Amino acid sequence: MIGAGVPFEEVPVIKVAREEHAGEERPGLLKPTIRVFMENRLAVVGVGIVAFFVLFCFVGPLVYHTNQVQANPVISDRAPSLQHLLGTDDAGYDVVGRLMAGGQTTLIVALAVAVLATSFGTIWGAVAGFAGGMIDGAMMRIVDSILSIPTLFLLLFVATIATPSVLLLIVVISGVSWLVPSRLVRSETLALRTSQYVDASRAAGSRPAGIVFRHIIPNVFGTVVVNATFQVADAVLAIAYLSFLGLGIPPPAANWGSMLSQGVNYVFAGYWWEIWPAGLCIVALVVAFNFIGDGLRDAVEVRLQQR
Amino acid sequence: MTAYLVRRVLQAIVVLFGVSVIVFLLLKALPGGPARAALQLRANPATIHAFDVKYGLLKPLPVQYLTWLGQLLQGNLGFSYKQNQSVDTLLSENLPRSLVLVGSSTIIALLVAIPMGTYQAVRRNKPDDYVLTGMSLVFYSMPSFFLGIILIIVLSDILPLLPSTGPNSVNPIWDQLPNLVLPVLTLTLVTLALFSRYMRSSVLENLVQDYVRTARAKGVSNRRVLFLHAMPNALLPIITLIGLSLPGILSGALVVESLFNYPGMGLMFWNAAQNQDYPVMLGTTMVVGVAVVLGSLLADVCYAVADPRVRYS
């Protein structure tokens, strides 16, 4: 996929060259990319943090059992102890257990959003950039219109119309997240449109759809992957904002944002365990994905330099 | 220049229409329909039908859109049945207060971010840069309500310096300055993180350009190179970026207002969302969308005035 510029039928010269170097290791572009990424300590830290959260949220509940379904007001607002490592919240739920449950939803929704939004945005942007003219203008004006309305206003609106569920959350947040990748891919497509291999492909008789999918999209892959990582970070924040404002998934489902909105009431009571853990989890996860995104961006630039 | 302006304004008009279409679609997506919302307890099939006929809700969608748009252009933003006031009145009370919050935060953020970003770029990869960039990243990754809560804990609880709620809506804002500090500070810090990141990379891009190297080779002092050449050029893309960040800042303002009970447009919107007061939500969304489009247009025009290269692209 990467480096797709080789015409459909291999020219005989290339065929012979491949046979001559048959036993040697192909240089490729994946190894230097990974190497640059690994050398970026912050990016590796980011990956570590994400791995920790995945384990914490998905494997944790198997090890540290808590009841997340039934509220138990008798033991509410308890300080951290051996029984409840980070105490209990105002409904009696164990805070650590709540963090795990909230983290599961956050990770699933954020990753789903990133995949959906990036895919849709990439195709939209590539088509717009490649088509040009009126089609490009119309498609990008639609993007501009939706971008002009602040995200939270739109999200709150939709959340009041329909009862939020995991699926609705994914659809709605993706619905506002696909705009940025589409702009990015469109400007890259505009640049790639005039490359020689696109001309060659057109001369060979490919249909426009074929060119877009076989040549343009693989070549914007690097930018798209970087952007997708930042999308995950933004989605985690969006989920936190929505649940803080009370319009995420309704209780007893846990969510880091709603934990904070309940914890606010107890700032002056000193129940720090109802505030700091949830907030720090959000920050840690977003920072981790930002580190990974920055690392990927530097690694992708290396790839571009090597071409 | 004129050609660029005309093209840009036409684009803005198209986008404004797009925004109005989106808001209209949201209006049509409301559950129960406006008849039920308006009539509330008096709603039964007969009254609903009468209402629909009276307000032309049975006509085809494009006709409804045009009627609605006509009303909008005359300044009729709707009527809130739950608060028994027109949306214009509510907005005229709350919008100025939001402007105070958003305006002061953005200006302070800019005034701090520009020197800070330049400093970070000049001291690139030295410890001060790492510290500032790291702090920027943390503030940028933090949801604004968490930052607000931390500020409340530090500045209202541990050191009881400032009140923890925003100004009330009874007294004028200027009499309640201590209440303004925390909301403005929260929004400023989040915006500052964003702007200083932009400024830092913009200055860095300029410092490696040939013209900087030439200026240094000609013997221009580092300070003159920085302040007279690199910084002004670095500021240019920031103008457009400000326009692009407007929706984000407004979203942030919504959250800050709801956290601090700041009586602005964002809080009004949030309360309306809790109460399902759809006319208020629609009117506010429309106003905010228009504000963003006009703000972007203004930013792009300023950019064209400042940077002649843009006018001929």
Interface residues (C-beta under 8 A of the other chain):
Chain A: R141 I142 D144 S145 I146 L147 S148 I149 P150 T151 L152 F153 L154 L156 F157 A159 T160 I161 A233 L237 A240 Y241 F244 L245 G246 L247 G257 L260 S261 G263 V264 V267 F268 I275 G279 I282 V283 V286 V287 N290
Chain B: Q11 V14 V15 F17 G18 V19 V21 I22 V23 L26 A29 L30 P31 L137 V138 Y140 S141 M142 P143 F145 F146 I149 I150 I152 I153 S156 D157 S164 P247 G248 L250 S251 L254 V255 S258 L259 F269 W270 A273 Q274 Q276 M281 T284 T285 V288 G289 V292 V293 S296
